[in-house]
Amino acid sequence: MFNPLDTLRIRWQVSPPGQASTSSSSTKGGEAVRAAMGRMGEGGKPSNIVAFARQVIRTEGLWRGLWKPGMLANSASIACSSGLRMGFYPLLRDWLDMQFSAGEADSEAHAASKSPAAMALASFAAGGLGYWVSTPTYQVKVRLQAEAGKVVDGVLTTGARAGSPPRYRGLFHALYTIARDEGPTALYRGAGALLIRGALITTGQLTAYDLTKTRAKAAGLLGDGPVLHVVASIVAAFFMTTLSAPADILMTRYQTAPQMGKSYRGLIHCASCMIRDEGPMVFYRGWTAFFVRLAPLNLVLFPLYEQLRRLFGLEYMD
């Protein structure tokens, strides 16, 4: 459902400045590339993400330009990471809370005084685990979205790799190709950044959601129900976006470096090159698109999760 926003964010993050003039006329399909670039106008790369989205939809269409790229890989990655995060979080949180309170954190008093530290540590650990396990499918998603573009005569005529043939046909072909050409360990390229990103996303998401619910109920502002779930979901979206945005763009640039013709010695070298070439605010490039993607996702995920718990005879998450 939210893959178009994710694709837009990735394509915006990897698109080079002055993209409209980057293609080579000497490559196969050069005439098609120049024609496509000509239709984009002389202004080069759009100055903001909204104009960029319009350009993509106008030249490639919504389905091929934003919806289709990486859709299956994205679904597989989310299923894996979210299942592990949501499953392990309450177990880890309650165990940590028991350790912090010397075994006294049970009953109703525990529910009203859950430790924010336990929430943060549990969500950080659960998020890191979930995202680390899903690294191969997530990396494929990023690569498919990064090289998305209109293909004419087997050559990309738009996108970050305009003038070159697409490298991957889909999820399984990408997994096979990466393992064959770069080695099996390449499937976990950027796993450290993804682990940190996932840990930060989950810390912002689950800690903010859980803490907002806990404090609102304790203060008598809202009862545990759909309205509180919606409010807490929006708060969680803001914090998860802000905490994870730097790691997100760093991981995107690092994982897509081979197909973009760049080489980095490691994550630190990649980060230093980004700061040198584009300034420190590059780490919040695409924040709005990231938030716009995560807010609707949270508004579906948490209320649905809470109602499913009730449907199966469980209490709301507490």
Order of alpha helices (4+ residues) and beta strands (2+ residues): alpha-alpha-alpha-alpha-alpha-alpha-alpha-beta-beta-alpha-alpha-alpha-alpha-alpha-alpha
